[in-house]
Every structure is written in structure tokens, then in C-alpha cells.
Amino acid sequence: MTMQGSMKKRAILAVTSILAASVLLIGCSSGGGQYIDGIYEGSAQGAKSKIKVSVEVKGDKINNIQIVEHGETQSIIDAAIDVTIPEIIQEQSTEDIDVISGASKSSEAIVEAVESALSGAKK
């Protein structure tokens, strides 16, 4: 395994661990969230195509985000998906989400698409 592959696996493991911990913390928190439960779709322009997302709000909080459609380079969109989506779910917001080096247009588009979807979910 290359050093780069090993670093990528460690980064994915770290993100997965953070996501799992945040899900536990979110599940234990009390109080209402800022969103109305439901599934919302949004889209934004990436580097090569529109990126369409589906955002599930459950228990007044962002529960899941999926990429529904894109025409981006797969390895680039994968990098954005692996980091950007867990960060949005952890933060329960699209504010101050860092773009991914080498996948900046795709990660920006994911953030914008989620913002677009959530605009219809706000209380």
C-alpha cells in the first residue's frame, strides 16, 4: 500500500469516527432543531456539472445527505463526499465548511446544494 493510500485510509477512518461520535451526541441532545422533518432536494454547479443532493431532516436535524446526480470526475467528487458531507452533518450547518483541496469546486457545490435544499426546511 502506498503512503498516500495509507493516509487516505487514516483520514477516512478519522472522519468516520468523528461522524459516529457526532451521531451519538446528536441523538443524546435535547431541544428542537432548526429544520422541519422531511426530504429536500437542491442543486448547484460543480466543476463539470450540476450536483444534485437529497437532504433528510429527521428529529429537526440534518440526518443524511446523499448525492443524487452529478457528472463530476468520480475521484474528485468522492473526496468531497468523504469530508464535506460528514462535516455538514456534524456541524448541522453549511456555515464555515472548509472546501477540499483538489476538489474545491465540487465541495463548494455540495455545500451550496445542501443550502438550497435546506432553504425549504427552515422553521
JOVENWO-V109173 format. One record per residue. RES is the residue in one small letter. OMEGA is omega in degrees with one decimal (NA if undefined). Layout:
((RES/OMEGA) (RES/OMEGA))
This chain:
((m/179.6) (t/178.2) (m/179.7) (q/177.8) (g/178.5) (s/178.9) (m/179.5) (k/178.6) (k/178.2) (r/179.3) (a/179.2) (i/178.0) (l/179.5) (a/179.8) (v/179.1) (t/178.7) (s/178.7) (i/179.8) (l/179.7) (a/178.8) (a/-179.3) (s/177.8) (v/177.5) (l/-179.9) (l/179.3) (i/179.5) (g/-179.0) (c/-176.6) (s/179.3) (s/178.9) (g/-178.7) (g/176.9) (g/-176.5) (q/-175.6) (y/175.2) (i/-179.6) (d/177.9) (g/176.8) (i/-174.7) (y/178.9) (e/177.9) (g/178.4) (s/177.4) (a/-177.7) (q/174.6) (g/-179.7) (a/-175.8) (k/-172.7) (s/170.4) (k/175.2) (i/-178.9) (k/-179.3) (v/171.7) (s/-178.2) (v/177.2) (e/175.2) (v/-178.3) (k/-177.4) (g/179.5) (d/-176.0) (k/176.1) (i/-176.0) (n/-175.2) (n/175.0) (i/178.2) (q/172.0) (i/-176.4) (v/-174.6) (e/174.4) (h/175.3) (g/-178.6) (e/172.0) (t/-170.9) (q/-177.6) (s/179.5) (i/179.6) (i/177.9) (d/178.8) (a/179.2) (a/-179.9) (i/-175.4) (d/-176.4) (v/-172.4) (t/-176.8) (i/177.8) (p/179.9) (e/177.7) (i/-179.8) (i/179.8) (q/-177.3) (e/-175.5) (q/-177.2) (s/173.5) (t/179.8) (e/175.7) (d/175.6) (i/-179.1) (d/174.4) (v/-175.9) (i/177.2) (s/-178.0) (g/178.4) (a/-172.4) (s/-179.2) (k/179.6) (s/-179.7) (s/175.0) (e/-179.8) (a/177.1) (i/179.2) (v/-179.3) (e/179.4) (a/177.4) (v/175.8) (e/179.1) (s/179.7) (a/-175.8) (l/179.3) (s/176.8) (g/-175.9) (a/-175.7) (k/178.6) (k/NA))
